[in-house]
Amino acid sequence: MDPNRLDVETLRRLAIEQPAAGVTRLLALLVSVVFLGAVLNLVRLGKLKEEFTPIWTLVALAIMALSVWFDGIRLITRAVGAWTPSSTLYFFGELFLLVLGLSYAVRLSGLSTQVKARGARHPCPARERAGAGHAGRPTRLTQPARSAGPMDQHQFWEAGGQYRQSDHPVVELFARQRVAYLDRIGALGNVRSVLDVGAGSGFSSAYYPPGIRVVACDYAAGMLQGNPVRDRLRCSAYLLPFRDAAFDVATCWELLHHLDDPVAAVGEMLRVARRRVVLFEPNRINPGHIVLGLTRDNERQCLRYTPGYLRRLVKQAGGRIVRHERGGLLFPNITPEAVARWLTRLPYRAPVIGISQLLIAERAR
């Protein structure tokens, strides 16, 4: 090629098509594997919020893919009009940092507003506590302090877990979609009372129609104290303090995989339910649940919950399965609100990939 006839576009094409050194590609692959391992380990230790996990995981997987498939970088370089693959990576790295910094700025601004609002409601809590005698103590359930190190299961739930509150807009979208689907398939027909077992902070309690009385029960006081329903009770799922057939429906949302004896819990729910039991449990083959199961100790058992495993639990407890399907695409604790609003417009039922299994059962005759 005559160097005197080289134009700018030819020079750019030559720069893009320069072969990548094997050592460079191996180093990029090694860095991406180490980075992905670090992200998953931070989630497992509880030092990285679940809502950030998909972002960092996708970044690590993207780096890994591009280190193996270098032509992908060349295609992106041509598409954005850059001169070299390294300049393309630099551009997207800067863009990622800019978006990340803006996200943190928005969160800090919101936190400042919340602190000011809370300060206005409670101008001097320390002085109020100092002047209060026995009669001034709160009657609601108290929340134990979190330990500095990794928490066991009991400490985790007593500390309130690491979840959004029931009044979070994404949680409301998630819960209302579920309740609307239950109503649409007739699971709430002629129902006047619901026992919500393992109710926690109220995801599964707060959004039933006004005509249904909901009683929320949970063993963890730290979770139950944030539940907004009026009737709350601290008790074990293995020994529900109610008479037989006390409620039209007994339900639990994603509780069983946290229990040592889920069969006993389902048996108690069947005992106190006059009409039916409604269970939601994770769908093991959903990619999101695979990540959660591998990275979070408190979600590890969800990896056992195949459809067959859940059906066997219910049958062992004395239940007759009426309906069993998979559905839902929205993770209430990590999905951004804009994405959540889009996902809730899609049909709830999602065979194979739905995040949850819905199983409805009655007492076997």
C-alpha positions as CSV (number, residue, x, y, z in Angstrom):
1,M,0.0,0.0,0.0
2,D,1.4,3.4,-1.0
3,P,1.9,5.4,2.2
4,N,1.4,8.6,0.2
5,R,-2.2,7.6,-0.7
6,L,-3.3,6.8,2.9
7,D,-6.4,8.9,3.9
8,V,-7.8,9.4,7.4
9,E,-10.5,6.6,7.0
10,T,-7.8,4.1,5.9
11,L,-5.7,4.9,8.9
12,R,-8.7,4.5,11.2
13,R,-9.5,1.1,9.7
14,L,-5.9,-0.1,10.1
15,A,-5.9,1.1,13.7
16,I,-9.2,-0.8,14.4
17,E,-8.0,-4.0,12.7
18,Q,-4.7,-4.3,14.6
19,P,-4.7,-7.8,16.1
20,A,-4.9,-8.0,19.9
21,A,-1.9,-9.6,21.7
22,G,-2.7,-12.9,23.3
23,V,-1.3,-11.7,26.6
24,T,-3.6,-8.7,26.6
25,R,-6.7,-10.8,26.0
26,L,-5.6,-13.3,28.7
27,L,-5.1,-10.5,31.2
28,A,-8.5,-9.0,30.3
29,L,-10.1,-12.4,30.9
30,L,-8.3,-12.9,34.2
31,V,-9.3,-9.4,35.4
32,S,-13.0,-10.0,34.5
33,V,-13.1,-13.4,36.3
34,V,-11.5,-11.9,39.4
35,F,-13.9,-8.9,39.2
36,L,-17.0,-11.1,38.9
37,G,-15.8,-13.2,41.9
38,A,-15.2,-10.1,44.0
39,V,-18.8,-8.8,43.2
40,L,-20.4,-12.1,44.1
41,N,-18.4,-12.3,47.3
42,L,-19.3,-8.8,48.4
43,V,-23.0,-9.6,47.9
44,R,-22.6,-12.8,49.9
45,L,-21.0,-10.9,52.8
46,G,-23.8,-8.3,52.7
47,K,-21.4,-5.4,51.8
48,L,-23.0,-4.7,48.4
49,K,-26.7,-4.0,48.1
50,E,-28.8,-6.4,46.0
51,E,-30.1,-3.6,43.8
52,F,-26.5,-2.9,42.6
53,T,-25.7,-6.6,42.0
54,P,-27.2,-6.8,38.5
55,I,-25.2,-3.7,37.4
56,W,-21.8,-4.9,38.6
57,T,-22.5,-8.5,37.4
58,L,-23.4,-7.3,33.9
59,V,-20.2,-5.2,33.8
60,A,-18.1,-8.1,34.8
61,L,-19.8,-10.4,32.3
62,A,-19.5,-7.8,29.5
63,I,-15.7,-7.5,30.2
64,M,-15.4,-11.2,30.1
65,A,-17.3,-11.6,26.8
66,L,-15.3,-8.8,25.1
67,S,-12.0,-10.3,26.3
68,V,-13.0,-13.6,24.6
69,W,-14.7,-12.1,21.5
70,F,-12.4,-9.2,20.6
71,D,-14.3,-8.6,17.3
72,G,-17.1,-7.3,19.5
73,I,-15.0,-4.4,20.5
74,R,-14.1,-3.7,16.9
75,L,-17.8,-3.6,15.9
76,I,-18.6,-1.2,18.8
77,T,-15.6,0.9,17.8
78,R,-16.8,1.2,14.2
79,A,-20.3,2.0,15.4
80,V,-19.3,4.9,17.7
81,G,-16.8,6.3,15.3
82,A,-13.8,5.8,17.5
83,W,-10.2,5.2,16.3
84,T,-9.1,2.3,18.5
85,P,-10.7,-0.3,20.7
86,S,-8.9,1.1,23.7
87,S,-10.5,4.6,23.1
88,T,-13.9,2.9,22.9
89,L,-13.4,1.1,26.3
90,Y,-12.1,4.4,27.8
91,F,-15.3,6.2,26.5
92,F,-17.7,3.7,28.0
93,G,-15.7,3.5,31.2
94,E,-16.0,7.3,31.6
95,L,-19.7,7.1,30.7
96,F,-20.3,4.3,33.3
97,L,-18.5,6.3,36.0
98,L,-20.6,9.4,35.1
99,V,-23.9,7.5,35.4
100,L,-22.7,5.9,38.7
101,G,-21.7,9.3,40.2
102,L,-25.0,10.8,39.2
103,S,-26.9,7.9,40.8
104,Y,-25.1,8.4,44.1
105,A,-25.7,12.1,43.9
106,V,-29.5,11.5,43.5
107,R,-29.4,9.0,46.4
108,L,-27.6,11.4,48.7
109,S,-30.0,14.2,47.9
110,G,-32.9,12.0,48.7
111,L,-31.2,10.8,52.0
112,S,-30.7,14.5,53.0
113,T,-34.4,15.2,52.5
114,Q,-35.4,12.1,54.5
115,V,-33.1,13.1,57.4
116,K,-34.5,16.7,57.5
117,A,-38.1,15.3,57.4
118,R,-37.4,12.9,60.2
119,G,-35.7,15.6,62.2
120,A,-38.8,17.8,61.9
121,R,-41.0,15.0,63.2
122,H,-38.6,14.1,66.1
123,P,-36.8,17.3,67.1
124,C,-35.0,15.9,70.1
125,P,-35.4,12.1,70.6
126,A,-32.6,11.8,73.1
127,R,-34.2,14.4,75.5
128,E,-37.6,12.7,75.2
129,R,-36.1,9.4,76.1
130,A,-34.2,10.8,79.0
131,G,-37.4,12.3,80.5
132,A,-39.6,9.3,79.9
133,G,-40.4,6.9,82.7
134,H,-41.8,3.4,82.4
135,A,-45.1,4.8,81.1
136,G,-43.3,6.6,78.3
137,R,-41.9,3.4,76.7
138,P,-43.2,2.5,73.3
139,T,-45.6,-0.5,73.2
140,R,-44.7,-1.6,69.7
141,L,-42.2,-4.4,69.1
142,T,-38.6,-3.4,69.5
143,Q,-35.9,-4.0,66.9
144,P,-32.6,-5.5,68.1
145,A,-29.4,-3.8,66.9
146,R,-27.4,-5.4,64.1
147,S,-24.1,-7.0,64.9
148,A,-21.0,-5.6,63.4
149,G,-20.0,-8.9,61.8
150,P,-21.9,-11.3,59.6
151,M,-25.3,-12.1,61.0
152,D,-26.8,-15.6,61.4
153,Q,-30.4,-16.2,60.2
154,H,-32.0,-15.3,63.5
155,Q,-30.1,-12.0,63.7
156,F,-30.7,-11.2,60.1
157,W,-34.5,-11.4,60.4
158,E,-34.7,-9.8,63.9
159,A,-32.8,-6.9,62.5
160,G,-35.5,-6.4,59.8
161,G,-33.7,-8.0,56.9
162,Q,-32.2,-6.0,54.1
163,Y,-35.3,-5.2,52.1
164,R,-37.4,-2.2,50.9
165,Q,-40.3,-1.2,53.1
166,S,-43.9,-2.1,52.2
167,D,-44.7,1.4,51.1
168,H,-41.9,1.6,48.5
169,P,-43.5,2.2,45.1
170,V,-41.8,-0.8,43.5
171,V,-43.0,-3.0,46.4
172,E,-46.5,-1.7,45.9
173,L,-46.4,-2.4,42.2
174,F,-45.2,-5.9,42.9
175,A,-47.8,-6.7,45.6
176,R,-50.8,-5.1,43.7
177,Q,-50.0,-7.1,40.6
178,R,-49.9,-10.4,42.6
179,V,-53.1,-9.6,44.5
180,A,-54.9,-8.6,41.3
181,Y,-53.8,-11.9,39.7
182,L,-55.1,-13.9,42.6
183,D,-58.4,-12.1,42.4
184,R,-58.6,-12.6,38.6
185,I,-58.1,-16.4,38.9
186,G,-60.7,-16.7,41.7
187,A,-58.3,-17.3,44.6
188,L,-59.9,-14.5,46.6
189,G,-63.5,-15.2,45.7
190,N,-65.8,-15.0,48.7
191,V,-62.8,-14.4,50.9
192,R,-63.3,-12.3,54.0
193,S,-60.3,-13.2,56.1
194,V,-56.6,-13.9,55.3
195,L,-53.9,-15.2,57.6
196,D,-50.5,-14.0,56.2
197,V,-47.8,-16.3,57.7
198,G,-44.3,-15.0,57.7
199,A,-45.7,-11.6,56.9
200,G,-42.5,-9.7,57.6
201,S,-42.7,-5.9,56.9
202,G,-45.9,-6.1,55.0
203,F,-45.2,-6.9,51.3
204,S,-47.8,-9.6,51.4
205,S,-50.2,-8.0,53.9
206,A,-50.9,-4.4,52.9
207,Y,-52.5,-4.5,49.5
208,Y,-55.5,-6.8,49.8
209,P,-58.9,-5.3,48.9
210,P,-60.5,-3.3,51.8
211,G,-63.2,-6.0,52.4
212,I,-60.7,-8.6,53.4
213,R,-59.4,-8.7,57.0
214,V,-55.7,-9.5,57.1
215,V,-54.0,-10.9,60.2
216,A,-50.2,-10.8,59.9
217,C,-48.0,-13.1,61.8
218,D,-44.2,-13.6,61.9
219,Y,-41.7,-14.9,64.3
220,A,-39.2,-12.1,63.8
221,A,-40.2,-9.0,65.7
222,G,-37.8,-6.8,63.7
223,M,-39.6,-7.6,60.5
224,L,-43.1,-7.5,62.0
225,Q,-42.8,-4.1,63.6
226,G,-42.7,-2.5,60.1
227,N,-45.9,-4.2,59.0
228,P,-48.6,-1.6,58.4
229,V,-51.7,-3.8,59.0
230,R,-53.6,-3.4,62.3
231,D,-53.8,-7.0,63.4
232,R,-50.2,-8.4,64.0
233,L,-49.1,-11.3,66.0
234,R,-45.7,-12.7,66.8
235,C,-45.8,-16.5,66.6
236,S,-44.1,-19.5,65.0
237,A,-45.3,-20.9,61.6
238,Y,-45.0,-24.3,63.2
239,L,-47.6,-23.6,65.9
240,L,-50.2,-21.1,64.7
241,P,-52.3,-20.0,67.7
242,F,-55.7,-20.2,65.9
243,R,-58.5,-22.7,65.9
244,D,-59.1,-25.0,62.9
245,A,-60.6,-23.3,59.8
246,A,-60.3,-19.9,61.5
247,F,-59.5,-18.1,58.2
248,D,-60.9,-18.3,54.7
249,V,-57.3,-18.3,53.3
250,A,-53.9,-18.9,54.8
251,T,-51.0,-17.6,52.7
252,C,-47.2,-17.1,52.7
253,W,-45.0,-15.3,50.2
254,E,-41.5,-16.7,49.8
255,L,-41.4,-18.0,53.3
256,L,-40.9,-21.8,53.1
257,H,-37.4,-21.8,51.7
258,H,-36.3,-19.9,54.9
259,L,-37.7,-22.6,57.2
260,D,-36.1,-25.8,58.6
261,D,-39.4,-27.7,58.5
262,P,-41.6,-26.3,55.7
263,V,-43.8,-29.4,55.7
264,A,-44.9,-28.6,59.3
265,A,-45.6,-24.9,58.4
266,V,-47.8,-25.9,55.4
267,G,-49.6,-28.4,57.6
268,E,-50.5,-25.7,60.1
269,M,-51.7,-23.4,57.3
270,L,-53.9,-26.1,55.9
271,R,-55.3,-26.6,59.4
272,V,-56.3,-23.0,60.0
273,A,-57.6,-22.4,56.4
274,R,-61.2,-22.9,55.7
275,R,-61.1,-22.6,51.9
276,R,-57.5,-22.8,50.6
277,V,-53.8,-22.2,51.1
278,V,-51.9,-19.9,48.7
279,L,-48.1,-20.3,48.5
280,F,-45.5,-18.3,46.6
281,E,-42.0,-19.7,46.4
282,P,-39.0,-18.9,44.2
283,N,-38.7,-20.4,40.8
284,R,-35.3,-22.1,40.9
285,I,-34.4,-21.8,37.2
286,N,-35.0,-18.1,37.1
287,P,-31.5,-16.5,36.6
288,G,-32.1,-13.9,39.2
289,H,-32.9,-16.5,41.9
290,I,-29.8,-18.5,40.8
291,V,-27.6,-15.5,41.5
292,L,-29.4,-14.8,44.9
293,G,-29.1,-18.4,45.9
294,L,-25.4,-18.5,45.2
295,T,-24.5,-15.2,46.7
296,R,-26.8,-14.7,49.8
297,D,-26.7,-17.2,52.7
298,N,-30.4,-16.4,53.6
299,E,-31.5,-17.3,50.1
300,R,-29.4,-20.4,49.6
301,Q,-32.3,-22.8,50.1
302,C,-34.3,-21.4,47.2
303,L,-32.0,-23.5,44.9
304,R,-33.9,-26.6,46.2
305,Y,-37.3,-25.3,45.2
306,T,-38.1,-27.0,41.9
307,P,-41.8,-27.4,41.0
308,G,-41.6,-31.1,42.0
309,Y,-40.0,-30.3,45.3
310,L,-42.7,-27.8,46.2
311,R,-45.5,-30.2,45.2
312,R,-44.0,-33.0,47.4
313,L,-43.9,-30.6,50.4
314,V,-47.6,-29.8,50.0
315,K,-48.6,-33.4,49.6
316,Q,-46.5,-34.5,52.6
317,A,-48.3,-31.9,54.6
318,G,-51.7,-33.3,53.7
319,G,-52.6,-30.9,50.9
320,R,-54.4,-31.4,47.6
321,I,-52.9,-29.3,44.8
322,V,-55.5,-27.2,42.9
323,R,-53.3,-25.0,40.9
324,H,-49.5,-24.7,40.3
325,E,-47.9,-22.3,37.8
326,R,-45.0,-19.8,37.5
327,G,-45.3,-16.1,37.1
328,G,-44.1,-12.6,37.8
329,L,-41.0,-10.8,36.3
330,L,-40.4,-8.2,39.0
331,F,-37.9,-8.5,41.9
332,P,-39.4,-6.1,44.4
333,N,-36.1,-5.4,46.3
334,I,-33.8,-4.6,43.4
335,T,-35.8,-3.5,40.4
336,P,-35.6,0.2,39.5
337,E,-39.0,1.9,39.6
338,A,-39.1,2.8,35.9
339,V,-38.4,-0.8,34.9
340,A,-40.9,-2.0,37.5
341,R,-43.7,0.1,35.9
342,W,-42.9,-1.4,32.5
343,L,-42.7,-5.0,33.8
344,T,-46.1,-4.8,35.6
345,R,-47.8,-4.0,32.3
346,L,-46.8,-7.4,31.0
347,P,-49.0,-10.5,31.8
348,Y,-48.3,-11.9,35.3
349,R,-48.2,-15.5,34.2
350,A,-44.7,-16.3,32.8
351,P,-44.1,-20.0,32.2
352,V,-40.6,-21.2,32.8
353,I,-38.9,-17.8,33.5
354,G,-41.3,-16.3,36.0
355,I,-39.6,-15.4,39.3
356,S,-42.1,-17.2,41.5
357,Q,-44.1,-20.4,41.7
358,L,-47.7,-20.0,42.7
359,L,-49.3,-23.1,44.3
360,I,-52.9,-23.2,45.6
361,A,-53.9,-26.1,47.8
362,E,-56.8,-27.4,49.8
363,R,-56.9,-30.0,52.6
364,A,-57.0,-33.5,51.2
365,R,-60.4,-35.1,51.9
